[in-house]
Amino acid sequence: MEALLQDPVFKGLLWSIFAVFGIIVGWLLRAAFPEKKLAQTLERVEQERNTVARLYSQLKRQYEYREADAKKADLELENLRDQVLSLENAQKQRQNQERQLQINTQRAENNARLYQEKVQGLEEATRQLRRRNTEMESEMQRLQAEIESWEQFGSEFNALRQRLLRFEQQALQLDKERQSLRQQLEAARIEVENLQLELLQSRSAATQRQHNAAAADNKGGPASPEQYDDLKIINGISPFAEQQLHALGINSFLQISRWDDEAIIAFAKALGVSPGKIYQEDWVGQATLLSSAGHAG
């Protein structure tokens, strides 16, 4: 309504209506005028009314045109606003797309740098692989040569193994012969030891007979029977060793005191002890002291 009141055409129309109404009122007040003038005046008023009516119709049509133009302008304005909004949205979308495009571009550049670095690394790895391939080819050639030499060595080794088998067979035969010789040697050693024991027994018996004869000559009577001493008094002679010595013909301290190195070794083997034990425990020295003490008594 305010927009309608501010319209100059509408204002002019209202003033015209007011003016016509004032004229009509003025003519009505002037009723005292002559009829002819009144008729002229009415005719003029009618003309003016018709003019005003035509003017009003024109103004109304112009107003309707303007209303239609205004509605059309409002519609166009709304369309423009929608277009502006759509353009703004499109611009925002374009800006977002541009930002996304920049981000994608930056990412693509970063990926391109990474790919370039990877490509450089792959190229370096390829160069290293080529070098290693060359080295491996030379190594393969060297290994092939070694294999050929090893094959030759294998054939030589097989020949040597055949010779070694023959040598082993010969060695087995020699071992058998050696074992037989060892058995014969052991039998000979046992026989020698038996002979040594018999010799020692013979020596001990002869010495005892000489001692008995000397004692008989000194006393002027027959020889006394063989003396049996307690051999266990000697440190190191056990009861079993004493029995073994009795079996070997050793019954007195005097017999043990007369042992020399050969006798010590022979009796040590017969008793199953080491000669070092007899020397360390000094059986001969102990027997000499005990024999002297017996004669002194």
C-alpha positions in Angstrom: 0.0 0.0 0.0 2.8 2.4 0.8 4.4 1.7 -2.6 1.0 2.5 -4.2 0.7 5.8 -2.4 4.2 6.8 -3.5 3.4 6.1 -7.1 3.1 9.5 -9.0 0.5 8.2 -11.5 -1.8 7.1 -8.7 -1.3 10.4 -6.9 -2.2 12.3 -10.1 -5.3 10.2 -10.6 -6.4 10.9 -7.0 -5.9 14.7 -7.5 -7.9 14.5 -10.7 -10.8 12.8 -9.0 -10.7 15.3 -6.2 -10.6 18.1 -8.7 -13.6 16.7 -10.6 -15.5 16.3 -7.4 -14.8 19.9 -6.4 -15.9 21.1 -9.7 -19.2 19.2 -9.4 -19.7 20.5 -6.0 -19.0 24.0 -7.2 -21.5 23.7 -10.0 -24.1 22.4 -7.7 -23.6 25.3 -5.4 -24.0 27.6 -8.3 -27.6 26.6 -9.0 -28.6 30.1 -9.4 -26.8 30.4 -12.8 -28.8 30.4 -16.0 -29.9 27.2 -17.4 -28.0 27.6 -20.6 -24.8 28.2 -18.8 -25.6 25.3 -16.6 -26.2 23.1 -19.5 -22.9 24.2 -21.0 -21.3 23.7 -17.8 -22.9 20.2 -17.4 -21.8 19.4 -20.9 -18.4 20.6 -20.1 -18.5 18.7 -16.8 -19.6 15.6 -18.7 -16.8 16.0 -21.1 -14.4 16.6 -18.4 -15.9 13.6 -16.6 -15.5 11.5 -19.7 -12.0 12.9 -20.1 -11.3 12.0 -16.4 -12.8 8.6 -17.0 -10.7 8.0 -20.0 -7.7 9.4 -18.1 -8.6 7.1 -15.2 -8.9 4.1 -17.5 -5.6 5.0 -19.0 -4.1 5.5 -15.6 -5.6 2.2 -14.4 -4.2 0.4 -17.5 -0.8 1.9 -16.9 -1.1 1.0 -13.2 -2.0 -2.6 -14.2 0.8 -2.6 -16.6 3.1 -1.4 -14.0 1.7 -3.9 -11.5 2.4 -6.6 -14.1 5.8 -5.2 -14.7 6.4 -5.0 -11.0 5.3 -8.7 -10.5 7.4 -9.6 -13.5 10.3 -7.7 -12.0 9.7 -9.4 -8.7 9.7 -12.8 -10.5 12.8 -11.8 -12.4 14.3 -10.5 -9.2 13.5 -13.8 -7.5 15.0 -15.7 -10.5 18.0 -13.4 -10.3 18.3 -14.1 -6.6 18.0 -17.8 -7.2 20.6 -17.5 -10.0 22.8 -15.5 -7.7 22.4 -18.2 -5.0 23.1 -20.9 -7.5 26.0 -18.9 -8.8 27.3 -18.4 -5.2 26.8 -22.1 -4.5 28.5 -23.0 -7.8 31.3 -20.6 -6.9 31.6 -22.1 -3.5 31.7 -25.6 -5.1 34.2 -24.3 -7.6 36.3 -22.9 -4.8 36.0 -26.2 -2.9 36.9 -28.0 -6.0 39.8 -25.7 -6.6 41.0 -26.3 -3.0 40.5 -30.0 -3.4 42.3 -29.7 -6.7 45.2 -27.9 -5.0 45.3 -30.5 -2.3 45.2 -33.3 -5.0 47.8 -31.4 -6.9 50.0 -31.1 -3.8 49.4 -34.7 -3.0 50.2 -35.7 -6.6 53.4 -33.6 -6.5 54.4 -35.3 -3.2 53.6 -38.7 -4.8 55.5 -37.8 -7.8 58.5 -36.9 -5.7 58.2 -40.2 -3.8 57.8 -42.1 -7.0 60.9 -40.3 -8.4 62.8 -41.2 -5.3 61.6 -44.8 -5.6 62.5 -44.8 -9.2 66.0 -43.6 -8.3 66.2 -46.2 -5.6 65.1 -48.9 -8.1 67.6 -47.7 -10.6 70.3 -47.9 -7.9 69.1 -51.3 -6.9 69.1 -52.3 -10.6 72.7 -51.1 -10.9 73.6 -53.1 -7.8 71.8 -56.1 -9.1 73.7 -55.8 -12.3 77.0 -55.6 -10.5 76.0 -58.5 -8.3 74.9 -60.4 -11.4 78.3 -59.8 -13.0 80.0 -60.8 -9.8 77.8 -63.9 -9.6 78.6 -64.8 -13.2 82.3 -64.5 -12.5 81.8 -66.5 -9.3 79.8 -69.1 -11.2 82.7 -69.4 -13.7 85.1 -69.8 -10.8 82.8 -72.4 -9.2 82.5 -74.2 -12.5 86.3 -74.3 -12.7 86.4 -75.5 -9.1 83.8 -78.1 -9.9 85.8 -79.4 -12.8 88.9 -79.5 -10.6 86.9 -81.2 -7.9 85.6 -83.7 -10.4 89.2 -84.4 -11.4 90.1 -84.6 -7.7 87.1 -86.9 -7.2 88.4 -89.3 -9.8 91.9 -89.1 -8.2 90.2 -89.5 -4.7 88.4 -92.6 -5.9 91.6 -94.1 -7.1 93.3 -93.2 -3.8 90.3 -94.7 -1.9 90.8 -98.0 -3.9 94.4 -97.9 -2.9 93.4 -97.1 0.7 91.0 -100.1 0.7 93.8 -102.3 -0.4 96.1 -100.8 2.2 93.4 -101.3 4.8 93.1 -105.0 3.8 96.8 -105.3 4.1 96.7 -103.5 7.4 94.0 -105.9 8.7 96.2 -108.8 7.7 99.2 -107.2 9.4 97.0 -106.5 12.5 96.1 -110.2 12.6 99.8 -111.1 12.2 100.7 -108.5 14.9 98.0 -109.9 17.2 99.4 -113.4 16.7 102.9 -112.1 17.4 101.6 -110.4 20.5 100.0 -113.6 21.7 103.2 -115.5 21.1 105.2 -112.7 22.8 102.9 -112.7 25.8 103.2 -116.5 26.0 107.0 -116.1 25.8 106.9 -113.4 28.5 104.9 -115.6 30.8 107.3 -118.4 30.2 110.2 -116.1 30.9 108.6 -114.9 34.1 108.0 -118.5 35.2 111.6 -119.3 34.4 112.7 -116.2 36.4 110.6 -117.3 39.3 111.9 -120.8 39.1 115.4 -119.3 39.0 114.7 -117.1 42.0 113.3 -120.1 43.9 116.3 -122.1 43.0 118.6 -119.2 44.1 116.6 -118.8 47.3 116.8 -122.6 48.1 120.5 -122.7 47.3 121.1 -119.6 49.5 119.0 -121.2 52.3 120.9 -124.4 52.0 124.2 -122.6 52.2 123.0 -120.6 55.2 121.9 -123.8 56.9 125.2 -125.5 56.1 127.2 -122.5 57.4 125.1 -122.5 60.6 125.7 -126.2 61.0 129.4 -125.8 60.5 129.6 -122.9 63.0 127.6 -124.7 65.7 129.2 -128.1 65.0 125.8 -129.8 64.5 123.2 -130.7 61.9 121.4 -127.9 59.9 118.4 -126.4 61.6 115.0 -126.6 59.8 114.0 -123.6 57.5 113.0 -120.5 59.5 109.5 -119.0 59.0 109.3 -115.3 59.9 106.1 -113.2 60.2 106.5 -111.3 56.9 103.5 -109.1 57.7 105.7 -107.1 60.1 107.2 -105.5 57.0 105.2 -102.4 56.2 103.4 -103.0 52.8 103.1 -106.8 53.0 99.5 -107.9 53.5 98.4 -111.4 54.6 97.6 -112.3 51.0 101.0 -111.1 49.8 102.6 -113.2 52.6 100.8 -116.3 51.4 102.0 -115.5 47.8 105.6 -115.1 49.1 105.3 -118.4 51.0 104.1 -120.1 47.7 107.1 -118.6 46.0 109.5 -120.1 48.7 110.1 -116.7 50.5 109.7 -117.5 54.3 112.2 -115.3 56.1 113.4 -111.7 56.4 116.9 -112.9 55.4 115.6 -114.0 52.0 113.9 -110.6 51.3 117.1 -108.7 52.5 119.1 -110.5 49.8 116.8 -109.3 46.9 118.6 -107.4 44.1 116.9 -105.3 41.4 116.1 -108.3 39.2 114.6 -110.1 42.1 112.5 -107.1 43.1 111.1 -106.8 39.5 110.4 -110.5 39.2 108.6 -110.8 42.6 106.7 -107.5 41.9 105.3 -109.1 38.8 104.5 -112.3 40.6 102.7 -110.4 43.4 100.8 -108.1 41.0 102.4 -104.9 42.4 104.7 -102.3 40.9 108.4 -102.4 41.6 108.1 -98.8 42.7 105.9 -99.8 45.6 108.6 -102.3 46.9 111.3 -99.6 46.5 109.1 -96.9 48.1 108.1 -99.0 51.1 111.7 -100.3 51.3 110.9 -104.0 51.9 114.6 -105.0 51.5 115.7 -102.4 54.1 113.0 -103.4 56.6 113.8 -107.1 56.1 117.6 -106.4 56.6 116.9 -104.6 59.9 114.5 -107.3 61.1 116.9 -110.1 60.1 119.8 -108.3 61.9 117.6 -107.9 65.0 116.7 -111.7 64.8 120.3 -112.8 64.7 121.3 -110.4 67.4 118.5 -111.9 69.6 
